[in-house]
């Protein structure tokens, strides 16, 4: 039974970690798209309103990607709790760094100058 749990946990981790990376990649690509739109308009000396609707939609898409990133982090925490619940604490499933802290243990953000 433990071996089956371990196998399923490895399968889930094998999908979770790349999914997290894909969201980060999408955020970066979307940021580059935003830059290209703004720089392209400037280079062509077009009015500020040119491409505005598309730029707003790209911006909203990026906000959604950032929200999705946060949800994936929460899912990661939830899966880590499940790992513990099913007796797999002794195993590591490929995280490059420690799992993100749960909200209860999170250090509050501090604004710096």
C-alpha positions as CSV (number, residue, x, y, z in Angstrom):
1,X,0.0,0.0,0.0
2,X,2.8,2.4,0.9
3,X,4.5,1.7,-2.5
4,X,1.2,2.5,-4.3
5,X,0.9,5.8,-2.4
6,X,4.5,6.7,-3.2
7,X,3.9,5.9,-6.9
8,X,0.8,8.1,-7.1
9,X,2.5,10.9,-5.2
10,X,5.4,10.8,-7.6
11,X,3.0,10.9,-10.5
12,X,1.2,14.0,-9.1
13,X,4.5,15.7,-8.3
14,X,5.6,15.0,-11.9
15,X,2.7,17.1,-13.1
16,X,2.5,19.7,-10.4
17,X,6.1,21.0,-10.6
18,X,6.0,21.5,-14.4
19,X,2.6,23.1,-14.1
20,X,4.0,25.7,-11.7
21,X,6.9,26.3,-14.0
22,X,4.6,26.7,-17.0
23,X,2.6,29.4,-15.2
24,X,5.9,31.3,-14.5
25,X,6.9,31.0,-18.1
26,X,3.5,32.3,-19.2
27,X,3.8,35.3,-17.0
28,X,7.2,36.1,-18.4
29,X,6.0,35.7,-22.0
30,X,3.0,37.9,-21.3
31,X,5.2,40.5,-19.8
32,X,7.4,40.5,-22.9
33,X,4.2,40.8,-25.0
34,X,3.3,43.9,-23.0
35,X,6.7,45.4,-23.6
36,X,6.5,44.7,-27.3
37,X,3.1,46.4,-27.6
38,X,4.3,49.5,-25.8
39,X,7.7,49.7,-27.5
40,X,6.1,48.9,-30.9
41,X,3.6,51.8,-30.6
42,X,6.4,54.1,-29.5
43,X,8.7,53.1,-32.3
44,X,6.0,53.7,-34.9
45,X,5.1,57.0,-33.3
46,X,1.4,56.0,-33.1
47,X,-1.1,57.7,-30.9
48,X,-1.2,56.6,-27.3
49,X,-4.7,55.0,-27.8
50,X,-3.4,52.7,-30.5
51,X,-3.6,49.1,-29.3
52,X,-5.0,50.2,-25.9
53,X,-7.9,47.7,-25.9
54,X,-5.5,44.8,-26.7
55,X,-3.0,46.1,-24.1
56,X,-5.8,46.2,-21.4
57,X,-6.8,42.6,-22.3
58,X,-3.2,41.4,-22.1
59,X,-2.8,43.1,-18.7
60,X,-6.0,41.4,-17.4
61,X,-4.7,38.1,-18.7
62,X,-1.4,38.7,-16.8
63,X,-3.3,39.4,-13.6
64,X,-5.2,36.2,-14.1
65,X,-1.9,34.3,-14.6
66,X,-0.5,35.8,-11.4
67,X,-3.7,34.8,-9.6
68,X,-3.3,31.2,-11.0
69,X,0.2,31.2,-9.8
70,X,-1.0,31.9,-6.3
71,X,-3.6,29.2,-6.5
72,X,-1.0,26.7,-7.6
73,X,1.1,27.6,-4.6
74,X,-1.9,27.0,-2.4
75,X,-2.5,23.7,-4.1
76,X,1.2,22.8,-3.5
77,X,0.7,23.4,0.2
78,X,-2.5,21.3,0.2
79,X,-0.8,18.4,-1.5
80,X,2.1,18.6,0.9
81,X,-0.4,18.3,3.8
82,X,-2.0,15.3,2.0
83,X,1.5,13.8,1.6
84,X,1.8,14.0,5.4
85,X,-1.7,12.7,6.0
86,X,-1.0,9.5,4.0
87,X,2.3,8.8,5.7
88,X,4.8,9.9,3.0
89,X,6.7,12.5,5.1
90,X,9.9,10.6,4.6
91,X,9.8,11.1,0.8
92,X,10.8,14.1,-1.4
93,X,9.1,14.5,-4.7
94,X,11.5,16.8,-6.6
95,X,11.0,20.3,-5.2
96,X,14.0,22.4,-5.9
97,X,13.3,24.5,-2.8
98,X,11.3,24.0,0.3
99,X,7.5,24.0,-0.2
100,X,6.0,27.4,0.3
101,X,4.9,28.1,3.8
102,X,1.3,27.7,4.8
103,X,-0.6,31.0,5.3
104,X,-0.6,30.3,9.0
105,X,3.2,30.4,9.1
106,X,3.7,33.0,6.3
107,X,5.9,36.0,7.2
108,X,4.0,39.2,6.4
109,X,5.3,41.4,3.7
110,X,7.0,44.5,4.8
111,X,7.3,47.6,2.6
112,X,10.8,48.9,2.3
113,X,12.1,52.2,1.0
